[in-house]
Amino acid sequence: MKPTIITVKSLTSKYDAQIDKLITQMTLEEKIGMLHGNSMFSTGGVKRLGIPELKMADGPLGVREEISRDSWAPAGLTNDFATYYPAAGALAATFNQEMAYTFGNSVGQE
C-alpha cells in the first residue's frame, strides 16, 4: 500500500478557502475585534461564526503561570507549574540543534 503524502501547500489551500469564506462573512467591527486584545492574553473571537478567541502565552522564556483574564497577578495555584527557560538568544549561540529541539519540545509540552 502506497503512503499518502500530504504537503503543506495542500493543507494550506484547504484551510485558506475556509478562512476566506469566514472572512467574507465578518463585519468590519468583527475583523477589528480580532486584531486587538480582548483580555490580558487573548484576542476577540466571533461567536456567531464559531471563531473562538485566540489565547496566547507570554514571552520567550517559557509559558507564564496562569493568570486571571484581567490582572497581572499570578493565579496562586498550588497544583500548577511553569518552567522558566534561558533566553532564546543564548540557545541560538550554542548552535546545538539537539538542544534546540529539546527546548522547543519541552515548551510545546507545557
TAMOPE-V103951 format. One record per residue. N is the residue number from 1. RES is the residue in one letter. PSI is psi in radians with two decimals (* if undefined). BURIAL is # if it has 16 or more other ideal C-beta (glycine too) atoms within 10 Angstrom, else .. Layout:
n=N res=RES psi=PSI burial=BURIAL
n=N res=RES psi=PSI burial=BURIAL
This chain:
n=1 res=M psi=2.27 burial=.
n=2 res=K psi=2.29 burial=.
n=3 res=P psi=2.59 burial=.
n=4 res=T psi=2.24 burial=.
n=5 res=I psi=2.12 burial=.
n=6 res=I psi=2.12 burial=.
n=7 res=T psi=2.77 burial=.
n=8 res=V psi=-0.67 burial=.
n=9 res=K psi=-0.73 burial=.
n=10 res=S psi=-0.67 burial=.
n=11 res=L psi=-0.74 burial=.
n=12 res=T psi=-0.79 burial=.
n=13 res=S psi=-0.73 burial=.
n=14 res=K psi=-0.84 burial=.
n=15 res=Y psi=-0.57 burial=.
n=16 res=D psi=-0.72 burial=.
n=17 res=A psi=-0.73 burial=.
n=18 res=Q psi=-0.73 burial=.
n=19 res=I psi=-0.81 burial=.
n=20 res=D psi=-0.70 burial=.
n=21 res=K psi=-0.76 burial=.
n=22 res=L psi=-0.75 burial=.
n=23 res=I psi=-0.68 burial=.
n=24 res=T psi=-0.39 burial=.
n=25 res=Q psi=-0.18 burial=.
n=26 res=M psi=2.54 burial=#
n=27 res=T psi=2.88 burial=.
n=28 res=L psi=-0.73 burial=.
n=29 res=E psi=-0.68 burial=.
n=30 res=E psi=-0.70 burial=#
n=31 res=K psi=-0.79 burial=.
n=32 res=I psi=-0.68 burial=.
n=33 res=G psi=-0.40 burial=#
n=34 res=M psi=-0.07 burial=#
n=35 res=L psi=-0.16 burial=.
n=36 res=H psi=2.94 burial=.
n=37 res=G psi=2.42 burial=.
n=38 res=N psi=-0.46 burial=.
n=39 res=S psi=-2.88 burial=.
n=40 res=M psi=-0.73 burial=.
n=41 res=F psi=0.75 burial=#
n=42 res=S psi=2.66 burial=.
n=43 res=T psi=2.91 burial=.
n=44 res=G psi=2.64 burial=#
n=45 res=G psi=-3.02 burial=#
n=46 res=V psi=1.66 burial=#
n=47 res=K psi=-0.75 burial=.
n=48 res=R psi=-0.37 burial=.
n=49 res=L psi=0.08 burial=.
n=50 res=G psi=0.38 burial=.
n=51 res=I psi=1.97 burial=#
n=52 res=P psi=2.84 burial=.
n=53 res=E psi=2.64 burial=#
n=54 res=L psi=2.08 burial=.
n=55 res=K psi=2.38 burial=.
n=56 res=M psi=2.84 burial=.
n=57 res=A psi=2.73 burial=.
n=58 res=D psi=2.26 burial=.
n=59 res=G psi=2.76 burial=.
n=60 res=P psi=-0.04 burial=.
n=61 res=L psi=0.24 burial=.
n=62 res=G psi=3.09 burial=#
n=63 res=V psi=2.23 burial=#
n=64 res=R psi=2.55 burial=#
n=65 res=E psi=2.50 burial=.
n=66 res=E psi=2.36 burial=.
n=67 res=I psi=2.92 burial=#
n=68 res=S psi=2.86 burial=.
n=69 res=R psi=-0.50 burial=.
n=70 res=D psi=0.40 burial=.
n=71 res=S psi=2.60 burial=.
n=72 res=W psi=-0.14 burial=.
n=73 res=A psi=2.45 burial=.
n=74 res=P psi=2.72 burial=.
n=75 res=A psi=-0.42 burial=.
n=76 res=G psi=0.39 burial=.
n=77 res=L psi=2.52 burial=.
n=78 res=T psi=-0.07 burial=.
n=79 res=N psi=0.36 burial=.
n=80 res=D psi=2.84 burial=.
n=81 res=F psi=2.89 burial=.
n=82 res=A psi=2.44 burial=.
n=83 res=T psi=2.33 burial=.
n=84 res=Y psi=2.16 burial=.
n=85 res=Y psi=2.79 burial=#
n=86 res=P psi=2.77 burial=.
n=87 res=A psi=2.50 burial=.
n=88 res=A psi=-0.52 burial=.
n=89 res=G psi=-0.65 burial=.
n=90 res=A psi=-0.71 burial=.
n=91 res=L psi=-0.79 burial=#
n=92 res=A psi=-0.61 burial=.
n=93 res=A psi=-0.31 burial=.
n=94 res=T psi=-0.37 burial=.
n=95 res=F psi=0.50 burial=.
n=96 res=N psi=1.78 burial=.
n=97 res=Q psi=-0.63 burial=.
n=98 res=E psi=-0.73 burial=.
n=99 res=M psi=-0.69 burial=.
n=100 res=A psi=-0.70 burial=.
n=101 res=Y psi=-0.82 burial=.
n=102 res=T psi=-0.76 burial=.
n=103 res=F psi=-0.95 burial=#
n=104 res=G psi=-0.69 burial=.
n=105 res=N psi=-0.76 burial=.
n=106 res=S psi=-0.67 burial=.
n=107 res=V psi=-0.73 burial=#
n=108 res=G psi=-0.69 burial=.
n=109 res=Q psi=-0.64 burial=.
n=110 res=E psi=* burial=.
